[in-house]
Structures are given as C-alpha cells and as structure tokens.
C-alpha cells in the first residue's frame, strides 16, 4: 500500500509535459526604441551633424594608418588564420559617390621563423597595391591616376571585387550611420542585454544585404556586422570593429574617428590598422572612372575560356585563364586535377571534360591544396557526384565549411533539390589511381611553406607532373629569375621520389619541359 501511495503522489506531483511547455516563459523580442533619435545621437557623437538643422555634413574622408593586412583564404593550415603582411595604409572615401580608393604598401611580416601561407608570400620586395571602387565599378591602379592620365600606368578591371570593397566603405563608422539614416523606416533600433543595436539594409551595390551596428554607452559605433558571399565559406561573416575614438584631423575639427579599425572575415582579421591622421571633406577627393574600365563593365560577361591540349595518352591540359586543370582519362572514368576559383570556372571545366571525353563520369577530383582560389570550385564537383581527393588535414575543414549556408548567392550544390553529402577521401603521403592501363600518382609535398597540405600529381605513362604554386613558369623567352624556395622544394621532392618527369603541367603559367624547369631551379641532376 505504501508503494502504491508513493507512486500516486509522484505522478500527481508531476505536471503534464504540455502544461510545463505552455507555462514556460517564451523568449521576448528585444524592445524597439526610437531609431531616428538613436541615429541622431550616434551622428552627434561622431561630430557629423552641422548647422541649425543638424544636417549630416560629412561628404569625404581620408585616413592614414599602419598595421597589418591579411590574405583571405591563403592560410597555411586549413583551419588557421589568414597570413599577415606588415602594411602602410591610406584610404580615401566619398559617400556621395559610394567610392573608395585604398593605397597600401605591404611588406613581409616581422617575427622569427619561416613566413608561411600564400598571397605571394614571402615578398621579394615591398608591394604597392591601389584598389578602387566607385558604384558598381572596381579596378586596380598601377599608380594614382592610372588609366586617366597618359603615361600614368595602367588601370585593370577587378571583376568580382565590387561587393567586398563596398562593404568596407559602408561598415566604417560614418558610412554605417549614413546607411542606417538613409534606410528610413527599414532601420530598426533595439536594446539587447543593455546594449543598443541598429539593424539596417546596406545601400547601392550592397542591396539585399543587412548590417547590424552596435553602439557603446557614448552612442558611438563599436562594431558593424554583415554577411557577404564567398565561394568556400558561403554566407561569410564580415565584422568591422572600432575603438580609441579621437580627433585626428590635421586641421582641428570636432569629427571623431576610430584610432583602431579591425575588419574580420570568416572569423579571422583581414585588416588591423591604427589610424594616425585624417582629413575630412577634402573637395579634391574624386573618383573618375577610366574609360577602359567602363567599357569592360558595359560588355556582356565573357564565358570562361577553356583551351584543351592533349599532352599525353589520355592526359588533357585545360587552360585558358589564370587557373588551369588537368583531366586524366581512365577506362571507365575521368580523374580531374584541380577545380579552382568558383562555380563559373568549375562548370566550364566540367563541360569541357564531358565534350572531349564523352560517356565517362568525373569520378575523382584531386585538390592540390586548400587555398580558396584552388578549392573554390570543389562544391560544383561535389554536385557533379565526384569524390574529392585532398590531403588529410583538409577533410574536416571541408566538411565543416561546406555545411555552411550559401543563401546570398546560392551555388550549384546549394541549389540541388536534395542535399548531397560530400565524398572526401584523405591522402596522407601517397595515393594511386589505376585501372591497369592508366595510373595517376598523388603525393604530399614535403617541406612547403606555402601550404601545410600541398599535393602534386604524376602520370607515369605520359611522364607528366601536375603541380600548383610551387613553380609558375614565366612567359616564354622571358629573362630568368632566381628560383623561389617553393620551386626548390618541388625539385627536392622530385629528387626524393625519383620520378621520371619529362613535362610539367602547372596550374598557373604554361606547359614546360623538365629541362626548362631544371634551368629555372639551377639543378643539373635528373629526376
């Protein structure tokens, strides 16, 4: 009887699960506050408003500073930070024109130990980069005024960079406040955990993207977050944070700017600059667009170019642009070495393989290394049904990043009606594909400072070596240049493995003979 009584008491003491859920407190949305007043306070805190009507009077800004810039997607380890450059930084901003020119000089980073990672590291000499965006137009200048003044260098179009450059312009403090004010009723201010937040749509070429600005207790922006598309990381987080606000104009004004700016993409810094000097409302900050750039943007987008050269029995070199691939034909399938850049290039390469090697599926894709320009097309290959062969370190990284959402600009894999799980097979030191007639040998590159997980491939029957970034031949008959460390590392690996190479098919550059490679590396020994 005691046992029954105990059970009855316990049962009666427990409320039904539905009642528990019904009575549980529901999360409440953050309370909204007056967004107009909030943004006016933020603009006042930075000294942006002038005259009796408190009009936004900031039209242009110029910033000088120094610190570190980083090469996105060129990390040494797959899950590591982007590699750094010591950087002198100068930016000119025009909000009315939605334009920005960044002029920076990059040097090798300080510190002990080897310089590791891509992005052209280590630099042979200081590197000057001038990047410009004005509305939808993006271009690079070899010197200030290039493409506008005869004899002043060249202006080259920079397709695909407009969004990334505009994001920095409109997520710096003054730009973020301006964008939020211009959004009108689409901007929303809330208090979350005692912190003021403003959510607003970004303008112009960033239409469709939403930003979130955090204000400190003095109503100054301390962080602006948004997401932009990246072929590898999908809806990639872009976070720009600010601190150490001060009056830094040479001619004293009451316009406050952050003394420290840090921009992160994909969780790691891409820019970390201490601002030392500013100039507000300089009327000579203009951004004329070179005629050649305007014509290039007006032309219909060119289809990716794929030039196919047969370089051995069942071996095809797929070139035509900055990044190449190699297709190796087996009895019942094709193995593709490298699927770079993004969907557009990957789809063009896949289509070229199907035209030239019909009725054979692409069963394997060999990924030489994880740098984004070499892995950006792999998702298209996953959608194609191929198995990815990559160095073992990359497998967990790809499984993680390929699971991230791609909603801003859905790629081929994201558009599949049913999710497709990537098939990834790790290569540790060596892997061989063979059907008895054709074989493809895949090796780990030992000693590389470019990427910790480098692979290269060799086709014994054709005596063809396939490599990326270790050796990039210059133009034919160009004056010789000293070999890089990575070129010497490649030569050491060929010596170690005693491979009988007669021809090299580089992922960058042009086809070369082994004799030309030996001359480039200064090696007289055979492979």
C-alpha positions in Angstrom: 0.0 0.0 0.0 2.9 2.3 0.8 4.4 1.6 -2.6 1.1 2.4 -4.4 0.7 5.6 -2.3 4.2 6.7 -3.2 3.6 6.2 -6.9 0.4 8.1 -6.8 2.0 11.0 -5.0 4.8 11.2 -7.5 2.5 11.1 -10.5 0.2 13.7 -9.1 3.1 15.9 -8.3 4.3 16.0 -11.9 2.5 18.4 -14.2 1.9 17.2 -17.7 4.6 17.9 -20.2 2.2 20.1 -22.3 1.3 22.1 -19.2 5.0 22.6 -18.5 5.7 23.8 -22.0 2.6 26.0 -22.0 3.6 27.7 -18.8 7.3 28.1 -19.7 8.3 31.7 -20.4 8.6 32.5 -24.1 11.6 34.4 -25.3 10.6 38.0 -25.9 11.8 40.1 -28.8 14.3 42.9 -27.9 12.3 46.1 -27.2 12.4 48.6 -30.1 13.5 52.2 -29.5 13.3 55.4 -31.5 15.7 54.7 -34.4 15.7 58.3 -35.6 16.8 59.6 -32.2 19.3 56.8 -31.8 21.0 57.5 -35.1 21.0 61.3 -34.5 22.7 60.6 -31.2 25.3 58.4 -33.0 25.9 61.0 -35.6 26.3 63.7 -33.0 28.7 61.6 -31.0 31.0 61.5 -34.1 30.6 65.2 -35.0 28.8 64.5 -38.2 25.9 67.0 -37.8 26.2 70.7 -38.6 24.2 73.9 -38.7 20.9 74.7 -37.1 19.1 71.9 -38.9 21.7 69.4 -37.7 22.5 68.3 -41.3 25.0 65.5 -42.0 27.9 67.4 -43.3 30.4 64.6 -43.9 31.0 64.1 -47.6 34.5 62.7 -47.9 37.1 61.3 -45.5 40.8 60.5 -45.9 42.5 58.1 -43.4 46.2 57.3 -42.9 47.5 54.5 -40.7 49.7 51.4 -40.4 49.3 47.9 -39.1 48.6 44.6 -40.7 46.6 43.4 -43.7 45.9 39.7 -44.3 45.4 37.4 -47.4 41.9 35.9 -47.1 41.8 32.2 -48.0 45.6 31.8 -48.2 46.1 30.3 -44.7 49.0 27.9 -44.1 46.8 25.4 -42.1 43.3 24.8 -43.3 41.7 25.9 -40.1 44.2 28.6 -39.3 44.2 32.4 -39.7 44.9 34.3 -42.9 48.6 35.1 -43.4 49.7 38.6 -42.4 51.5 41.5 -44.2 53.1 44.5 -42.5 51.1 47.4 -44.0 51.2 51.1 -44.6 47.5 52.1 -45.3 45.9 55.1 -46.9 42.2 55.3 -47.8 40.1 58.0 -49.5 36.3 57.7 -49.1 33.4 59.5 -50.9 30.0 58.7 -49.5 28.1 60.7 -52.2 29.9 58.7 -55.0 29.9 55.5 -53.0 33.6 55.3 -53.8 36.8 54.4 -52.1 40.5 54.2 -53.1 42.9 52.2 -50.8 46.6 52.7 -51.4 48.7 50.4 -49.3 52.3 49.2 -49.2 52.8 45.6 -48.0 55.9 44.1 -46.6 56.8 40.7 -45.1 55.6 40.3 -41.5 58.1 40.7 -38.7 59.0 37.9 -36.3 61.1 34.8 -36.1 60.6 31.6 -38.1 59.6 31.0 -41.7 57.0 33.0 -43.5 54.1 30.7 -44.2 51.0 30.9 -46.3 50.0 32.2 -49.8 49.1 35.6 -51.2 52.6 35.8 -52.8 54.4 35.5 -49.5 57.2 35.9 -48.9 57.5 39.1 -50.9 60.8 39.7 -52.8 60.3 43.5 -52.3 57.7 45.9 -50.8 54.4 45.6 -52.8 52.2 48.6 -53.6 48.5 47.9 -54.2 46.0 50.6 -55.2 42.4 49.3 -55.2 39.4 51.4 -56.2 35.6 51.1 -56.2 33.1 53.6 -57.5 29.5 52.4 -57.5 29.5 49.1 -59.5 32.9 49.7 -61.0 36.0 48.2 -59.4 39.5 48.4 -60.7 43.2 48.4 -59.7 45.7 51.1 -60.5 49.4 50.7 -61.0 49.8 54.3 -59.8 47.5 57.1 -58.7 45.8 58.4 -61.9 46.5 55.3 -63.9 44.2 54.9 -66.9 43.2 58.6 -66.8 46.4 60.5 -67.5 48.5 59.5 -70.5 51.8 57.8 -69.4 50.5 57.3 -65.8 50.4 53.5 -65.8 47.5 51.1 -66.2 44.1 50.6 -64.7 42.9 47.0 -64.8 39.3 45.9 -64.1 38.7 43.9 -60.9 35.6 41.9 -61.6 34.0 40.2 -58.6 35.5 42.6 -56.0 32.9 45.4 -56.0 30.9 44.0 -53.1 33.9 43.3 -50.9 35.2 46.8 -51.4 31.9 48.5 -50.9 31.4 46.6 -47.7 34.4 48.2 -46.0 33.2 51.7 -47.2 29.7 51.2 -45.7 30.7 49.4 -42.5 33.2 52.0 -41.3 31.5 54.1 -38.6 30.5 57.2 -40.6 29.3 55.1 -43.5 27.3 52.8 -41.3 25.5 55.7 -39.7 24.8 57.3 -43.1 23.5 54.0 -44.5 21.2 53.5 -41.5 19.8 57.0 -41.7 19.2 56.6 -45.5 17.3 53.4 -44.8 14.5 55.3 -43.1 11.8 53.1 -41.7 13.7 50.0 -42.7 16.2 50.6 -40.0 15.3 49.2 -36.5 16.9 50.1 -33.2 16.7 47.8 -30.2 18.2 47.3 -26.7 19.7 43.8 -26.2 21.3 43.0 -22.9 21.6 46.7 -22.2 23.4 47.3 -25.5 22.0 49.5 -28.3 21.8 47.8 -31.7 20.7 49.2 -35.1 19.8 46.8 -37.9 19.5 48.3 -41.4 19.8 47.4 -45.1 23.0 48.3 -46.9 22.8 50.7 -49.9 23.6 50.6 -53.6 25.7 47.7 -54.8 25.1 46.0 -51.4 21.3 46.0 -51.9 19.9 42.8 -50.3 22.5 42.7 -47.5 21.6 43.6 -43.9 24.0 45.1 -41.4 23.9 45.2 -37.6 25.6 48.1 -35.8 26.5 48.0 -32.1 26.8 51.3 -30.2 28.7 51.9 -27.0 27.4 53.9 -24.0 28.5 57.1 -25.7 26.4 56.2 -28.8 29.5 55.6 -30.9 29.7 52.6 -33.3 32.0 49.9 -31.9 31.1 47.1 -34.3 29.2 46.6 -37.6 28.4 43.0 -38.8 27.0 41.8 -42.1 27.4 38.7 -44.3 28.7 38.5 -47.9 29.1 35.7 -50.3 32.3 33.6 -50.5 32.7 30.5 -52.8 34.2 28.5 -50.0 32.7 29.9 -46.8 29.2 30.7 -48.2 27.4 33.4 -46.3 30.6 34.7 -44.7 30.5 36.9 -41.7 32.2 40.3 -42.2 32.8 42.1 -38.9 34.3 45.6 -38.6 35.1 46.8 -35.1 36.3 50.2 -33.8 38.0 51.6 -30.7 40.1 54.5 -29.5 38.0 57.3 -30.9 39.9 60.6 -31.2 40.1 63.9 -33.1 42.8 63.1 -35.7 42.3 65.8 -38.4 45.4 67.8 -39.2 43.2 70.9 -39.3 41.4 70.5 -36.0 37.7 69.7 -36.3 35.2 68.0 -33.9 34.8 65.0 -36.1 35.7 61.8 -34.2 37.2 58.8 -35.9 38.3 55.5 -34.5 42.0 55.2 -33.8 41.9 51.5 -34.3 40.0 49.6 -37.0 39.8 45.8 -37.2 38.0 44.0 -40.0 37.4 40.3 -39.8 36.1 37.9 -42.5 35.4 34.3 -41.8 36.3 34.7 -38.2 39.9 36.0 -38.8 41.3 39.5 -39.3 41.8 40.8 -42.9 42.7 44.3 -41.7 44.1 45.6 -38.4 45.1 49.3 -38.7 45.9 52.0 -36.2 44.7 55.3 -37.7 47.1 58.2 -37.1 45.8 61.0 -39.3 42.6 62.1 -41.1 41.3 64.8 -43.4 37.6 65.5 -43.5 35.7 67.0 -46.5 38.7 67.4 -48.8 37.0 68.6 -52.1 39.8 67.2 -54.2 38.9 63.6 -53.4 37.4 62.5 -56.7 37.0 59.1 -58.3 36.8 59.4 -62.1 36.3 56.0 -63.8 38.7 55.2 -66.6 37.1 54.7 -70.0 38.6 51.2 -70.4 37.0 50.1 -67.1 33.6 51.5 -68.0 33.8 49.7 -71.4 34.8 46.4 -69.7 31.9 46.6 -67.2 29.4 47.5 -70.0 30.3 44.5 -72.1 28.4 41.2 -71.6 30.2 38.9 -69.2 32.5 36.7 -71.1 32.1 32.9 -70.8 35.0 31.2 -69.0 37.6 30.2 -71.6 38.9 26.6 -71.6 41.6 25.7 -74.0 42.3 22.0 -74.2 45.6 20.5 -75.2 46.3 16.8 -75.3 49.7 16.4 -73.6 49.9 12.6 -73.4 47.9 9.4 -73.9 44.6 10.2 -72.1 46.0 13.4 -70.5 44.4 16.8 -71.2 45.6 20.2 -70.1 42.6 22.6 -69.6 44.0 26.1 -69.6 42.8 29.5 -70.9 42.7 31.7 -67.9 44.6 32.2 -64.6 44.0 28.8 -63.2 44.3 25.5 -65.1 43.2 21.9 -64.6 44.3 18.5 -65.9 42.0 15.7 -66.9 43.3 12.1 -66.8 41.3 9.5 -68.7 40.8 6.0 -67.4 39.0 3.1 -68.9 35.6 3.8 -67.2 36.0 7.3 -65.6 38.0 10.6 -65.5 40.1 12.0 -62.7 40.3 15.8 -62.7 43.3 17.5 -61.1 42.2 20.9 -59.7 38.8 22.5 -59.9 39.6 26.2 -59.0 38.0 29.6 -58.4 34.2 29.0 -58.2 31.2 27.6 -60.0 31.6 29.5 -63.2 35.1 28.2 -63.9 34.3 24.7 -62.5 31.2 24.3 -64.6 33.2 25.4 -67.7 35.9 22.9 -67.0 33.4 20.1 -66.3 31.6 20.8 -69.5 34.9 20.8 -71.5 35.8 17.4 -70.0 32.4 15.9 -71.0 32.8 17.2 -74.5 36.2 15.8 -75.0 35.9 12.6 -73.0 32.2 11.7 -73.5 30.3 9.0 -71.6 32.8 8.8 -68.8 31.9 10.4 -65.4 34.3 12.5 -63.4 34.8 10.1 -60.6 37.6 11.8 -58.7 38.8 15.4 -58.3 42.3 15.9 -56.9 42.6 19.1 -54.9 46.2 20.3 -54.7 45.7 22.5 -51.6 43.1 24.3 -49.6 43.7 27.9 -50.7 40.4 29.4 -51.8 41.5 30.1 -55.4 42.3 26.4 -55.7 39.3 25.0 -53.7 36.5 27.4 -54.7 35.2 25.1 -57.5 35.1 21.9 -55.4 31.5 22.3 -54.4 30.5 22.2 -58.1 32.4 18.9 -58.3 30.6 17.6 -55.3 27.3 18.5 -57.0 28.6 16.6 -60.1 29.0 13.5 -57.9 32.8 13.4 -57.8 34.8 12.2 -54.9 37.3 14.8 -53.6 40.9 13.6 -53.0 42.7 16.0 -50.7 45.4 16.0 -48.1 44.1 14.5 -44.8 44.3 17.8 -42.9 41.7 19.4 -45.3 39.0 16.8 -44.8 37.5 18.0 -41.5 37.8 21.6 -42.7 35.9 21.0 -45.9 33.2 19.0 -44.1 32.8 22.0 -41.7 32.8 24.9 -44.3 30.7 23.1 -46.9 28.0 22.6 -44.4 27.7 26.4 -44.0 24.7 28.1 -45.7 25.0 29.5 -49.2 21.9 31.7 -49.4 23.2 35.1 -50.5 24.3 33.7 -53.9 23.4 30.1 -54.0 25.8 27.9 -55.9 25.2 24.7 -57.8 25.4 22.5 -54.7 23.1 24.8 -52.7 20.5 24.6 -55.5 20.3 20.8 -55.5 16.8 19.7 -54.6 18.2 17.1 -52.2 21.3 17.9 -50.1 24.3 15.9 -51.2 26.9 14.9 -48.7 30.4 15.5 -49.9 32.5 12.4 -50.5 36.0 13.2 -49.4 38.9 10.7 -49.3 42.1 11.8 -47.5 45.5 11.5 -48.9 48.2 11.2 -46.3 51.5 10.8 -48.1 50.6 8.9 -51.3 47.6 7.7 -53.3 47.5 5.9 -56.6 44.5 5.6 -59.0 45.0 2.8 -61.6 43.0 0.7 -64.0 45.9 -1.4 -65.3 46.4 0.9 -68.4 46.5 4.3 -66.9 47.6 5.5 -63.5 47.7 8.7 -61.5 50.1 9.0 -58.6 49.3 11.7 -55.9 52.0 12.7 -53.4 52.2 15.0 -50.4 54.6 17.9 -51.0 57.2 17.8 -48.1 58.8 21.0 -46.8 56.3 23.5 -48.3 55.9 26.9 -46.5 53.1 27.8 -49.0 50.5 25.4 -47.6 50.8 22.7 -45.0 48.7 20.3 -47.0 50.1 20.5 -50.5 49.7 17.7 -53.0 51.1 17.2 -56.5 50.3 14.5 -59.1 52.3 12.5 -61.6 51.1 10.5 -64.7 53.8 7.8 -65.2 52.7 6.7 -68.7 52.8 10.3 -70.0 55.7 11.3 -67.7 53.7 14.4 -66.8 54.0 16.3 -63.5 51.0 18.4 -62.3 51.7 21.0 -59.6 50.3 24.2 -58.2 52.1 27.3 -56.9 55.4 25.6 -56.4 56.6 26.5 -59.9 54.9 29.1 -62.1 56.8 29.5 -65.4 57.1 33.0 -66.8 56.5 33.9 -70.4 58.5 32.0 -73.0 61.9 33.6 -73.6 61.5 35.9 -70.6 64.7 36.7 -68.7 65.4 34.1 -66.0 64.6 34.9 -62.4 66.0 33.4 -59.2 64.1 30.3 -58.1 61.8 30.7 -55.2 62.0 28.5 -52.1 58.9 26.6 -53.2 60.5 25.8 -56.6 63.5 24.4 -54.8 61.2 22.4 -52.5 59.4 20.9 -55.6 62.8 19.9 -57.0 63.7 18.3 -53.7 60.5 16.2 -53.8 61.1 15.1 -57.3 64.7 14.0 -56.4 63.3 12.2 -53.3 60.7 10.3 -55.2 62.9 9.7 -58.3 60.1 10.5 -60.7 60.8 10.3 -64.4 59.3 13.6 -65.4 59.5 14.9 -69.0 56.8 17.6 -68.9 55.3 19.8 -66.3 51.6 21.0 -66.4 51.5 23.8 -63.9 48.1 25.0 -62.6 49.4 28.6 -63.2 51.5 29.5 -66.2 52.3 27.4 -69.2 53.4 23.9 -70.2 57.2 23.4 -69.8 59.7 20.6 -70.3 61.7 19.2 -67.4 64.8 20.8 -69.0 63.3 24.3 -68.6 62.4 23.5 -65.0 65.9 22.4 -64.3 67.3 25.6 -65.7 64.9 27.6 -63.6 65.8 25.9 -60.4 69.5 25.7 -61.3 69.6 21.9 -61.0 71.7 19.7 -63.2 70.6 16.3 -61.7 68.0 14.2 -63.2 64.6 13.3 -61.7 
